[in-house]
Amino acid sequence: MLDFTTVFVFSTGICVFVCLVTGLAWLFDETGAETRNWFIASVLQVSGTFLMISGDFIPLQIGGYIGGIVSTAASGYLALGYRQLYGEDARPTAALVVAFLTGTAVYATKLLSGGHQDGIWLLYLGGSINLIVAARVTCRGSRREKLRFGRIAAFTLVVYAATYVAIAPLAYFYPVQFVDGKPVTIWLEVTTIPLVLLNMAAYLMTLVVKLERATERQRHLARHDGLTGALNRTAFYDAWSRRAGHGGVLAVLDIDHFKSVNDTFGHHAGDTALGVFCRAVTDALPKGAVFGRLGGEEFAILLTDCGPEEVRRLLDDLRTVVSATSIAARDGRRFSITFSGGYVGFDAGESDMDRIFAAADRALYTAKNTGRDRIVAFDAGLLLRQDARQLRTNAALGTGVAHASA
């Protein structure tokens, strides 16, 4: 069996390696406060481990306790980094609360027991609390963002915390005895290396999750509109092409008088209006619907599991919700918006997306020209009559101009 000094020197070497990796991650991370806290955590871990092996300078009865408290603070900063990664409340003081309470309890236990109980088992429980918090934050965030490695990181943290919890009874029933300044116990040397390896895995998984999250965010930004979160035009067409062979309904929506909103209340208010509109649409759409921003204030919805009448009711209800929503400008003024929409149904065999889009656009054009704030279905016969009427009007105007010239 390895002796105490060899085990802790090995542990320190691993902790130094982790510290270098997290330090480099922080150095090259332009925006992440979480990598800074993970680096702080790794520095505290190295410091704690060093205190445990510096018996020639600091008595182990003192350095060992302080080192354990510092290591507990390290796990607190590990959890703090995960909170920041997933946008949760991340006050720096929260990283030190468990360490402070645990350290106080350790020395109180030793004092009240007259030295018969060293209280080291409390350090393991304190560390496990921080690790469980980190695992909970990671699990919740990775589920929300569908991160595969986030779940693996959460599992690693749970195993790490469970190991601490399993060691705590050993530390309680078999307290550490110091002989010639060195700890003597049946469990310390056996458990230290597995804990160090779990510690290394936990820190490395933080960087893997950070990388995966950054990659997913870039992939999301490549397919979604940055302002509204809706699919961009290219992604909308891609989603449609993947549903080839399915019939459905295409609706094209356009916010009414959007330019006047920008001119009257400012572009920030216009951006807010777009966000309000998109949230209302997203909340109203059934599962499986595809929603995208085509550009400016124009949007499109593809529904493959709804018929034209059902879509009509859905869009009319949505129109009522949007028009009833009050939107605040920066100067305190409030306003509301309306939208017009055109839609067309198509069969499973129809694959000409441009033709279907053109039909929905014609219906939208009709809605705009007949008063706005309404939904119009594509009607080929009606559009032909409108075109014929427009041609007669143009011809009459042309004849009038010709007579006037004569």
C-alpha positions in Angstrom: 0.0 0.0 0.0 1.2 3.5 -0.8 2.3 5.6 2.1 0.6 8.9 3.0 3.2 11.2 1.5 3.3 9.4 -1.8 -0.5 9.4 -2.1 -0.8 13.1 -1.4 2.2 14.1 -3.6 0.4 12.2 -6.5 -2.8 14.0 -5.6 -1.1 17.4 -5.7 0.4 16.6 -9.1 -3.0 15.8 -10.5 -4.5 19.0 -9.0 -1.7 21.1 -10.5 -2.5 19.6 -13.9 -6.2 20.4 -13.5 -5.2 23.9 -12.4 -3.1 24.5 -15.6 -5.9 23.2 -17.8 -8.5 25.4 -16.3 -6.1 28.4 -16.2 -5.6 28.1 -20.0 -9.3 27.8 -20.5 -9.9 31.0 -18.6 -7.0 32.7 -20.5 -8.6 32.0 -23.9 -12.2 32.5 -22.8 -13.2 36.1 -23.7 -16.6 36.1 -22.1 -16.9 33.3 -19.5 -16.9 34.2 -15.9 -17.6 30.5 -15.2 -14.1 29.5 -16.4 -12.6 32.1 -14.0 -14.4 30.5 -11.1 -13.4 27.0 -12.2 -9.8 28.2 -12.3 -10.3 29.7 -8.8 -11.7 26.4 -7.7 -8.7 24.5 -9.0 -6.3 26.9 -7.3 -8.1 26.4 -4.0 -8.0 22.6 -4.6 -4.2 22.7 -5.1 -3.8 25.0 -2.1 -5.8 22.6 0.1 -3.9 19.6 -1.1 -0.6 21.4 -0.6 -1.6 22.3 3.0 -2.2 18.6 3.7 1.3 17.5 2.6 3.3 20.5 4.0 3.9 18.8 7.4 7.5 20.1 7.5 6.2 23.7 7.5 2.7 23.5 9.0 1.7 20.9 11.5 -0.7 18.4 9.9 -3.1 18.8 12.8 -3.6 22.4 11.5 -2.8 22.2 7.8 -4.9 19.2 7.3 -8.0 20.8 8.7 -7.4 24.1 6.9 -6.7 22.2 3.7 -10.0 20.3 4.0 -11.9 23.6 4.5 -10.2 25.2 1.5 -11.0 22.1 -0.6 -14.7 22.5 0.5 -14.5 26.1 -0.8 -13.1 24.7 -4.0 -16.2 22.6 -4.6 -18.3 25.7 -3.9 -16.6 27.6 -6.7 -17.0 24.6 -8.9 -20.8 24.9 -8.3 -20.7 28.6 -8.7 -19.1 28.2 -12.2 -22.0 25.9 -13.3 -24.5 28.5 -12.0 -22.9 31.1 -14.1 -22.7 28.8 -17.1 -26.4 28.3 -17.1 -27.4 31.8 -16.2 -28.6 31.2 -12.6 -28.1 33.3 -9.5 -24.3 33.2 -8.9 -23.3 35.4 -6.0 -19.6 34.8 -5.1 -20.4 34.6 -1.3 -22.6 31.5 -2.0 -19.4 29.6 -2.9 -18.0 30.1 0.6 -21.1 29.6 2.8 -20.8 25.8 3.0 -17.0 26.0 3.6 -17.5 28.5 6.4 -20.3 26.6 8.1 -18.4 23.3 7.7 -15.1 24.7 9.1 -16.9 26.1 12.1 -18.7 22.8 12.7 -15.4 20.9 12.4 -13.6 22.9 15.1 -16.7 23.0 17.3 -17.0 19.2 17.1 -13.3 18.8 18.0 -13.6 21.3 20.9 -16.9 19.9 22.3 -15.7 16.2 22.1 -12.5 17.0 24.0 -10.5 15.9 20.9 -12.1 12.4 20.7 -13.9 13.3 17.5 -11.9 15.2 14.8 -14.9 16.4 12.7 -13.2 15.5 9.4 -16.3 13.6 8.4 -18.1 17.0 8.2 -15.7 18.2 5.5 -16.7 15.3 3.3 -20.4 16.1 3.8 -19.7 19.8 3.1 -18.0 19.0 -0.1 -20.9 16.6 -1.1 -23.4 19.4 -0.6 -21.6 21.7 -3.1 -21.2 18.9 -5.6 -24.9 18.0 -5.4 -25.8 21.7 -6.0 -23.5 21.7 -9.0 -25.0 18.4 -10.3 -28.5 19.8 -9.9 -27.7 23.0 -11.8 -26.0 21.0 -14.5 -28.8 18.4 -14.8 -31.4 21.2 -15.1 -29.5 23.2 -17.6 -28.5 20.3 -19.8 -32.1 19.1 -19.9 -33.3 22.5 -20.9 -30.6 23.0 -23.6 -30.5 19.3 -24.6 -26.7 18.9 -23.9 -25.5 15.3 -24.0 -22.2 15.9 -22.2 -24.0 18.1 -19.6 -25.8 15.0 -18.4 -22.6 13.1 -18.3 -21.1 15.9 -16.2 -24.0 15.8 -13.9 -23.6 12.0 -13.4 -19.9 12.5 -12.7 -20.7 15.1 -10.1 -23.3 12.8 -8.5 -20.8 10.0 -8.3 -18.2 12.4 -6.8 -20.7 13.5 -4.2 -21.8 10.0 -3.4 -18.2 9.0 -2.8 -17.8 11.8 -0.3 -21.0 10.7 1.4 -19.8 7.1 1.5 -16.5 8.1 3.1 -18.1 10.3 5.8 -19.2 7.4 8.0 -15.7 5.9 7.8 -14.2 9.3 8.9 -16.8 9.4 11.7 -16.3 5.9 13.1 -12.6 5.7 12.5 -11.3 9.2 13.3 -7.8 10.2 12.0 -5.1 9.8 14.6 -1.8 11.7 14.2 1.4 9.8 15.0 4.6 11.7 14.6 2.7 14.4 12.8 1.3 12.0 10.2 -2.3 10.8 9.9 -2.9 7.1 10.7 -6.2 5.6 9.6 -7.5 2.6 7.7 -9.4 4.5 5.0 -7.5 7.8 4.1 -4.8 6.4 1.8 -7.3 4.1 0.0 -9.9 6.8 -0.7 -7.6 9.7 -1.6 -6.6 8.6 -5.1 -10.2 7.7 -6.3 -11.3 11.1 -5.0 -8.5 12.9 -6.9 -9.4 11.0 -10.1 -13.0 12.0 -9.7 -12.0 15.5 -9.0 -10.0 15.6 -12.3 -12.9 14.1 -14.2 -15.3 16.7 -12.7 -13.1 19.6 -13.8 -12.4 18.2 -17.2 -16.1 17.6 -17.8 -16.8 21.3 -17.0 -14.6 22.3 -20.0 -16.3 19.7 -22.2 -19.7 21.0 -21.3 -18.5 24.6 -21.9 -17.3 23.6 -25.4 -20.4 21.6 -26.2 -22.6 24.5 -25.1 -20.6 27.0 -27.2 -20.9 24.7 -30.2 -24.6 24.3 -29.8 -25.1 28.1 -29.4 -23.2 28.6 -32.7 -25.3 26.0 -34.4 -28.4 27.6 -33.0 -27.4 31.1 -34.2 -26.7 29.7 -37.7 -30.3 28.5 -38.0 -32.3 31.0 -35.9 -32.9 34.7 -36.1 -30.8 36.4 -33.5 -33.5 38.9 -32.5 -36.7 36.8 -32.3 -35.4 33.2 -32.0 -37.5 32.1 -34.9 -36.0 30.0 -37.7 -34.3 32.1 -40.3 -35.4 31.8 -44.0 -32.8 29.2 -44.9 -33.6 27.0 -41.9 -37.4 27.4 -42.6 -36.9 26.1 -46.1 -34.7 23.3 -44.9 -37.4 22.2 -42.3 -40.0 22.3 -45.1 -37.9 20.2 -47.4 -37.5 17.6 -44.7 -41.3 17.3 -44.6 -41.6 16.5 -48.3 -44.5 14.2 -49.0 -46.7 15.8 -46.3 -49.6 18.0 -47.1 -50.6 20.9 -44.9 -51.0 24.7 -44.7 -48.6 27.5 -45.2 -49.4 30.9 -43.7 -47.5 34.1 -44.3 -47.9 36.9 -41.7 -46.9 40.5 -41.8 -47.0 43.1 -39.0 -49.2 46.0 -40.0 -47.6 49.5 -40.3 -44.4 48.3 -38.7 -42.4 51.2 -40.2 -44.6 53.7 -38.3 -43.9 51.8 -35.1 -40.2 52.4 -35.6 -40.7 56.0 -36.6 -43.0 56.8 -33.8 -41.6 54.9 -30.8 -38.0 54.1 -31.9 -36.3 51.0 -33.2 -35.9 49.5 -29.8 -39.7 49.5 -29.5 -39.9 47.9 -32.9 -37.6 45.1 -31.7 -39.7 44.7 -28.6 -42.8 44.4 -30.7 -41.2 41.7 -32.8 -40.3 39.8 -29.7 -43.8 40.1 -28.3 -45.3 38.9 -31.6 -43.0 35.9 -31.9 -43.6 34.8 -28.3 -47.4 35.0 -28.9 -47.0 32.9 -32.1 -44.8 30.3 -30.5 -47.2 29.9 -27.5 -50.2 29.5 -29.9 -48.7 27.0 -32.3 -49.3 23.3 -31.9 -46.5 20.8 -31.5 -44.8 20.1 -34.9 -45.5 23.5 -36.4 -42.5 25.3 -38.1 -42.2 29.0 -37.5 -39.7 31.2 -39.2 -38.8 34.8 -39.9 -38.5 35.5 -43.6 -37.1 39.0 -43.2 -38.1 42.3 -41.6 -41.6 42.0 -40.2 -42.7 39.1 -42.4 -43.0 35.6 -40.9 -44.1 32.2 -42.1 -45.8 29.2 -40.4 -45.9 25.6 -41.8 -48.5 23.3 -40.3 -48.7 19.7 -41.6 -51.1 18.3 -39.0 -53.9 20.9 -39.4 -56.5 21.6 -42.0 -57.3 25.1 -43.5 -60.3 25.7 -41.3 -58.4 24.8 -38.1 -55.5 27.1 -39.2 -58.0 29.9 -39.9 -59.3 29.6 -36.3 -55.8 29.5 -34.9 -54.7 32.6 -36.8 -57.8 34.5 -35.9 -57.3 33.7 -32.2 -53.7 34.7 -32.5 -54.7 38.0 -34.1 -57.0 38.7 -31.2 -54.2 38.0 -28.6 -51.6 40.1 -30.4 -53.8 43.1 -30.9 -54.8 43.0 -27.2 -51.2 43.0 -26.0 -49.9 46.3 -24.7 -46.2 47.0 -25.5 -44.1 49.5 -23.6 -41.7 51.9 -25.4 -38.6 53.1 -23.6 -40.1 56.5 -22.9 -43.1 54.9 -21.1 -45.6 55.2 -23.9 -47.6 52.1 -24.7 -48.8 50.8 -28.0 -50.2 47.7 -29.7 -49.7 46.0 -33.0 -51.8 44.1 -35.5 -50.9 41.7 -38.3 -52.3 40.5 -41.5 -52.0 37.0 -42.8 -52.6 34.9 -45.9 -52.6 31.1 -46.0 -53.0 28.3 -48.5 -53.5 24.6 -48.2 -51.5 22.1 -50.3 -51.6 18.4 -50.9 -48.9 15.9 -50.1 -48.0 15.5 -53.8 -47.2 19.3 -54.2 -43.5 19.9 -54.0 -43.1 23.4 -55.6 -42.5 25.5 -52.6 -42.1 28.7 -54.6 -45.6 28.2 -56.1 -47.1 27.6 -52.6 -45.3 30.6 -51.2 -46.5 32.7 -54.1 -50.1 31.7 -53.4 -49.8 32.5 -49.6 -48.2 35.8 -50.6 -51.1 36.7 -52.9 -53.5 36.0 -50.0 -51.5 38.2 -47.7 -51.5 40.9 -50.4 -55.2 40.7 -50.5 -55.4 41.0 -46.7 -53.2 44.1 -46.8 -55.2 45.8 -49.5 -58.6 45.1 -47.9 -58.0 46.9 -44.6 -55.2 44.9 -42.8 -55.7 43.2 -39.4 -57.3 40.2 -41.1 -56.7 36.7 -42.3 -57.3 35.7 -45.9 -57.3 32.3 -47.5 -55.9 31.9 -51.0 -58.7 31.8 -53.5 -57.6 31.3 -57.1 -60.9 32.4 -58.5 -61.1 35.5 -56.5 -57.5 36.5 -57.4 -58.3 36.0 -61.1 -61.3 38.3 -60.8 -59.1 40.8 -58.9 -56.4 40.7 -61.6 -59.0 41.1 -64.3 -60.5 44.1 -62.5 -57.0 45.6 -62.1 -56.3 45.1 -65.8 -59.5 46.8 -66.8 -58.7 49.7 -64.4 -55.2 50.0 -65.9 -56.6 49.9 -69.4 -59.1 52.6 -68.6 -56.4 54.8 -67.1 -54.3 54.2 -70.2 -57.2 55.2 -72.5 -57.8 58.4 -70.4 -54.2 59.4 -70.7 -54.2 58.8 -74.4 -57.3 61.0 -74.9 -55.8 63.7 -72.7 -52.6 63.7 -74.8 -54.7 63.9 -78.0 
